[in-house]
Amino acid sequence: MLDGKKTIARKIFADTLKELANTGSKDPIQVFERAIENIKPNMEVRPKRIGGGVYQIPIEVTPKRQLMLAFRWILLAARDKKGSPIYKRLAQELLDAANQTGTAMKKKEDTHKMAAANKAFAHYARF
């Protein structure tokens, strides 16, 4: 939803579900839920200043933030694509996420790679 336009957001989501049904999926709600589950990140990095340096500390993501990040990444990936209506772009991104491909899935993988790369600084998380 942009600028508090709830009716427009609801119409876009309804059109997205119709588009998912037209692409051959039996249950568009199930595709949506599977896409969200696939995109949820388990780990992320947070900057923390210790001494004179700033370290990227890997931390676990709370369930509420996991959901928020999944929604955010799917919407940003859909908005970055150009050339078709937003409901078609969103439907395509949801299908990609349900199949574990696409831009939002790449964002999740990049986040996990960054957390794994900075695992050496995990002991700073308790400070």
FIZA-507616 format. One record per residue: residue number from 1; residue in three letters; x, y, z of N, C-alpha, C in turn. Coordinates in pm, whole numbers. Example, Ala and Ser with C-alpha at 12.3 -4.5 7.8 and 13.67 -1.06 7.14 Angstrom:
2
<1 ALA <1319 -569 780> <1230 -450 780> <1320 -330 780>>
<2 SER <1285 -225 708> <1367 -106 714> <1290 3 787>>
//
This chain:
127
<1 MET <86 -117 0> <0 0 0> <90 123 0>>
<2 LEU <64 212 -91> <139 337 -98> <47 453 -62>>
<3 ASP <95 541 22> <23 662 60> <-114 634 120>>
<4 GLY <-133 520 185> <-258 489 253> <-373 454 162>>
<5 LYS <-346 414 39> <-453 383 -57> <-489 235 -48>>
<6 LYS <-569 204 53> <-603 65 81> <-689 2 -27>>
<7 THR <-783 76 -83> <-871 18 -184> <-792 -20 -309>>
<8 ILE <-696 62 -346> <-612 31 -462> <-527 -92 -433>>
<9 ALA <-472 -100 -312> <-390 -216 -274> <-474 -343 -275>>
<10 ARG <-595 -336 -227> <-682 -454 -227> <-718 -497 -368>>
<11 LYS <-743 -400 -456> <-776 -433 -595> <-657 -499 -663>>
<12 ILE <-537 -446 -640> <-416 -505 -699> <-398 -648 -650>>
<13 PHE <-419 -672 -520> <-401 -807 -466> <-507 -902 -522>>
<14 ALA <-631 -855 -535> <-737 -940 -593> <-704 -974 -738>>
<15 ASP <-657 -875 -814> <-618 -900 -953> <-499 -995 -961>>
<16 THR <-409 -984 -866> <-293 -1075 -861> <-339 -1218 -839>>
<17 LEU <-433 -1238 -746> <-484 -1373 -721> <-556 -1428 -843>>
<18 LYS <-631 -1343 -915> <-697 -1386 -1039> <-593 -1425 -1143>>
<19 GLU <-488 -1346 -1154> <-381 -1376 -1250> <-311 -1507 -1216>>
<20 LEU <-290 -1533 -1086> <-231 -1661 -1045> <-323 -1777 -1081>>
<21 ALA <-454 -1758 -1065> <-550 -1863 -1101> <-549 -1886 -1252>>
<22 ASN <-532 -1779 -1331> <-530 -1791 -1477> <-404 -1860 -1528>>
<23 THR <-296 -1854 -1453> <-172 -1915 -1498> <-171 -2066 -1477>>
<24 GLY <-274 -2120 -1417> <-284 -2264 -1405> <-271 -2318 -1265>>
<25 SER <-240 -2234 -1168> <-231 -2285 -1031> <-372 -2306 -976>>
<26 LYS <-390 -2419 -908> <-523 -2455 -859> <-568 -2364 -745>>
<27 ASP <-476 -2336 -653> <-511 -2255 -537> <-414 -2137 -526>>
<28 PRO <-455 -2017 -569> <-364 -1902 -566> <-321 -1864 -424>>
<29 ILE <-407 -1885 -326> <-371 -1853 -187> <-257 -1944 -141>>
<30 GLN <-261 -2071 -181> <-155 -2164 -143> <-23 -2123 -209>>
<31 VAL <-27 -2075 -334> <93 -2027 -402> <149 -1906 -328>>
<32 PHE <61 -1815 -286> <102 -1697 -211> <170 -1736 -80>>
<33 GLU <108 -1827 -5> <165 -1868 124> <299 -1939 106>>
<34 ARG <311 -2023 2> <437 -2094 -24> <546 -1994 -62>>
<35 ALA <509 -1893 -140> <606 -1790 -179> <658 -1715 -57>>
<36 ILE <569 -1678 33> <610 -1605 154> <700 -1694 240>>
<37 GLU <665 -1821 256> <747 -1912 336> <886 -1929 276>>
<38 ASN <895 -1933 143> <1025 -1950 77> <1113 -1827 91>>
<39 ILE <1054 -1709 98> <1131 -1585 100> <1173 -1544 241>>
<40 LYS <1106 -1593 344> <1139 -1553 482> <1286 -1583 514>>
<41 PRO <1362 -1481 558> <1503 -1505 594> <1515 -1554 739>>
<42 ASN <1613 -1641 763> <1638 -1689 899> <1743 -1605 970>>
<43 MET <1841 -1557 895> <1952 -1479 951> <1968 -1350 872>>
<44 GLU <2017 -1247 939> <2054 -1123 873> <2171 -1063 949>>
<45 VAL <2233 -961 890> <2344 -896 959> <2301 -757 1003>>
<46 ARG <2351 -718 1120> <2324 -587 1175> <2457 -521 1207>>
<47 PRO <2475 -395 1171> <2600 -328 1205> <2605 -295 1354>>
<48 LYS <2721 -315 1413> <2740 -284 1555> <2878 -222 1572>>
<49 ARG <2882 -110 1641> <3009 -41 1664> <3072 -94 1791>>
<50 ILE <3191 -149 1776> <3265 -204 1889> <3406 -151 1879>>
<51 GLY <3449 -81 1984> <3581 -19 1980> <3583 89 1875>>
<52 GLY <3675 79 1782> <3683 178 1676> <3625 133 1545>>
<53 GLY <3577 9 1539> <3528 -45 1412> <3381 -78 1415>>
<54 VAL <3324 -87 1296> <3185 -126 1282> <3185 -266 1222>>
<55 TYR <3127 -362 1294> <3123 -500 1250> <2981 -537 1206>>
<56 GLN <2974 -622 1105> <2844 -676 1062> <2821 -804 1143>>
<57 ILE <2725 -799 1234> <2700 -909 1326> <2580 -991 1275>>
<58 PRO <2597 -1121 1251> <2481 -1202 1210> <2390 -1229 1330>>
<59 ILE <2260 -1209 1310> <2162 -1235 1415> <2044 -1309 1354>>
<60 GLU <1969 -1380 1439> <1848 -1446 1393> <1738 -1342 1376>>
<61 VAL <1650 -1368 1281> <1541 -1275 1251> <1416 -1323 1324>>
<62 THR <1347 -1230 1390> <1224 -1265 1460> <1115 -1298 1358>>
<63 PRO <1017 -1379 1394> <912 -1418 1299> <836 -1299 1239>>
<64 LYS <811 -1199 1320> <739 -1081 1270> <821 -1008 1163>>
<65 ARG <951 -994 1188> <1039 -928 1092> <1059 -1014 968>>
<66 GLN <1060 -1147 985> <1071 -1236 869> <958 -1209 771>>
<67 LEU <836 -1200 823> <719 -1176 740> <727 -1039 672>>
<68 MET <767 -938 749> <777 -804 694> <881 -797 583>>
<69 LEU <996 -859 604> <1101 -859 502> <1058 -934 377>>
<70 ALA <988 -1046 395> <941 -1123 279> <845 -1039 195>>
<71 PHE <749 -974 260> <656 -887 187> <731 -775 115>>
<72 ARG <822 -712 186> <897 -598 131> <977 -641 8>>
<73 TRP <1048 -754 17> <1133 -797 -93> <1051 -836 -216>>
<74 ILE <937 -901 -195> <852 -939 -308> <796 -815 -376>>
<75 LEU <749 -719 -297> <694 -596 -355> <802 -516 -429>>
<76 LEU <920 -504 -371> <1027 -430 -438> <1068 -497 -568>>
<77 ALA <1074 -630 -568> <1110 -702 -690> <1004 -681 -798>>
<78 ALA <877 -680 -758> <769 -658 -855> <770 -515 -907>>
<79 ARG <799 -419 -819> <801 -278 -862> <919 -248 -952>>
<80 ASP <1030 -322 -937> <1147 -296 -1019> <1129 -341 -1163>>
<81 LYS <1044 -441 -1185> <1017 -485 -1322> <932 -379 -1391>>
<82 LYS <951 -364 -1520> <875 -263 -1595> <806 -328 -1714>>
<83 GLY <705 -259 -1766> <645 -300 -1892> <511 -369 -1883>>
<84 SER <460 -396 -1765> <328 -459 -1753> <261 -406 -1626>>
<85 PRO <132 -430 -1612> <62 -382 -1492> <120 -446 -1366>>
<86 ILE <105 -378 -1255> <164 -422 -1129> <110 -557 -1086>>
<87 TYR <-17 -585 -1113> <-71 -713 -1068> <-8 -830 -1143>>
<88 LYS <28 -810 -1270> <95 -916 -1345> <238 -936 -1297>>
<89 ARG <305 -825 -1268> <443 -834 -1218> <446 -901 -1082>>
<90 LEU <348 -866 -997> <340 -925 -863> <307 -1074 -872>>
<91 ALA <217 -1111 -961> <183 -1252 -979> <304 -1331 -1027>>
<92 GLN <379 -1274 -1120> <499 -1342 -1170> <603 -1358 -1060>>
<93 GLU <622 -1255 -980> <720 -1263 -871> <676 -1365 -766>>
<94 LEU <546 -1373 -737> <497 -1473 -642> <518 -1615 -696>>
<95 LEU <492 -1634 -826> <518 -1766 -885> <666 -1802 -878>>
<96 ASP <751 -1704 -909> <895 -1728 -901> <937 -1762 -758>>
<97 ALA <883 -1690 -661> <918 -1714 -521> <868 -1851 -475>>
<98 ALA <751 -1891 -522> <698 -2022 -487> <785 -2133 -545>>
<99 ASN <848 -2106 -659> <938 -2203 -723> <1083 -2184 -682>>
<100 GLN <1107 -2099 -585> <1240 -2068 -530> <1334 -2012 -636>>
<101 THR <1284 -1922 -718> <1365 -1847 -814> <1322 -1701 -804>>
<102 GLY <1381 -1616 -884> <1338 -1478 -890> <1424 -1383 -808>>
<103 THR <1392 -1257 -819> <1470 -1150 -757> <1461 -1154 -605>>
<104 ALA <1342 -1176 -551> <1325 -1178 -406> <1400 -1296 -344>>
<105 MET <1401 -1408 -413> <1474 -1524 -363> <1624 -1497 -363>>
<106 LYS <1671 -1426 -464> <1813 -1390 -471> <1850 -1298 -354>>
<107 LYS <1760 -1207 -319> <1783 -1117 -206> <1796 -1197 -76>>
<108 LYS <1711 -1298 -58> <1720 -1382 61> <1852 -1458 64>>
<109 GLU <1890 -1514 -49> <2016 -1590 -56> <2136 -1499 -28>>
<110 ASP <2133 -1377 -82> <2241 -1282 -55> <2251 -1248 93>>
<111 THR <2136 -1231 158> <2133 -1201 301> <2193 -1317 382>>
<112 HIS <2158 -1439 344> <2211 -1556 415> <2361 -1572 391>>
<113 LYS <2406 -1543 267> <2549 -1551 238> <2628 -1450 319>>
<114 MET <2573 -1330 332> <2640 -1226 409> <2649 -1265 557>>
<115 ALA <2542 -1325 608> <2543 -1369 748> <2645 -1481 768>>
<116 ALA <2655 -1571 672> <2752 -1681 682> <2895 -1628 672>>
<117 ALA <2915 -1529 588> <3049 -1473 571> <3096 -1400 696>>
<118 ASN <3005 -1345 773> <3039 -1270 893> <3018 -1352 1021>>
<119 LYS <3015 -1483 1007> <2993 -1571 1122> <3102 -1555 1227>>
<120 ALA <3219 -1512 1185> <3331 -1496 1278> <3303 -1388 1383>>
<121 PHE <3212 -1295 1351> <3181 -1187 1444> <3058 -1215 1529>>
<122 ALA <3006 -1339 1524> <2884 -1372 1596> <2900 -1357 1747>>
<123 HIS <3023 -1373 1797> <3043 -1361 1942> <3024 -1218 1991>>
<124 TYR <3022 -1120 1902> <2995 -981 1942> <2847 -953 1963>>
<125 ALA <2762 -1047 1927> <2617 -1024 1936> <2572 -1006 2080>>
<126 ARG <2645 -1060 2176> <2599 -1051 2315> <2632 -919 2381>>
<127 PHE <2714 -835 2319> <2753 -708 2381> <2649 -602 2359>>
//
